[in-house]
Every structure is written in C-alpha cells, then in structure tokens.
Amino acid sequence: MAKDYARPFYDSKEWRKTREAYLQSQHYICERCGGAASVVHHIRYIKPWNVNDPDITLNWDNLKAVCEKCHAEEHSQDMKARGQAARLNGIAFDDEGNVIKQANVFLVCGSPASGKTTYVAQHKSGKDLVVDLDYLCAALNGETGNVHLNHAPILSVALEVRELPVSYPHLRAHETVLDPVCLLLLEKTKISTRLYG
C-alpha cells in the first residue's frame, strides 16, 4: 500500500501514463522471473524527500517491471536487510515471496462527527475491508439507500460483529484515535477487560 505522502503521486496522470508505457515497453514481462508483470517497481524507493523528483519517480532507469511475487521478494530482501518483514498492501511475505498468513487491523475510533468516516476514506486502499458500526447496523436491519431504521434492537449483535477483528491478538490491531475522549474510554475498556475478562 502506498504511503500517505506518495498517494497523490501514484494517483497522478503522469505516473499512470509512465507506468503503462513502461509495462508496454517490457511487454508485460517480469524482469526478474520472466512471468507476467503487473507492477512497476521503483529501484530507488520513493520517500517524502524525493516524491516530487521526476528523476526518481518517473525516470525509466529507476523502474523495473515485475510480477506481484517478485515485487514482494524485492521488498522482502530490502526489509530483511533492515530487520523488518516485507509487506504489500498490508500482507507480509517471507524471503521467497510467499504470503505469511496474517492480517493488519486498524481500529479507527472517535466520538460521533469526529471524522472517522473521512479518515478511513482518505487512508484505505482498494483491498481494505472496512467494518463500520453504522453500516453493520444497516446491513443487519436490511436497510437500503438512505433509509435509517431504529438500530437499537440489533445494536448488541452489531457491536459483537464489529469487535471480531480486534478480538484476536494475532491480528495485532493498530489503533487510530481521532478524539481524546475516546482515548480515555479505550484505556478504561482495556483495564476493565483485564479485570473482568
């Protein structure tokens, strides 16, 4: 998944044109394994200090057409050298580019109208699953369009469903708090969970 600072670049017309032209020039063949290339990899990675430098971002000498597996391996080798696990769209890979079965969970919380939906819309990728309490209630109620029924009868079920991803420690949930009051409530919830089970 693209870092926040690089999203405007990856969404730009210039990058889309360069990416497509480069893949075509390589006949959609992976430059590492000869398989089907679908990714254009930056040899020198895009960083906040060079994201606006076309000699880094758009220069064909800094690009490599690769398949998904080889792209994961490229990042795996680099991240291993830095003591980290390689990731692509939140999925971790081993040294051979095989998927390590795990998931990242990001818990975004805040009081009503604190900007949770906007934050998620701006930071999620196309492959992310969003679990939103309002959407869960609407789905459980069979709501369609802008019809909003009383959520009270199904709220307890929706709350249980919403908590499933963060109920499993191996998912390693990351919290993003948009409201300081919510942070206090989260801490109290963690304490009561430890005390009462």
Summary of the structure (lengths in Angstrom):
residues: 197
radius of gyration: 21.0
end to end distance: 35.4
largest distance: 61.7
contacts: 465
relative contact order: 0.10
helix: 47%
strand: 14%
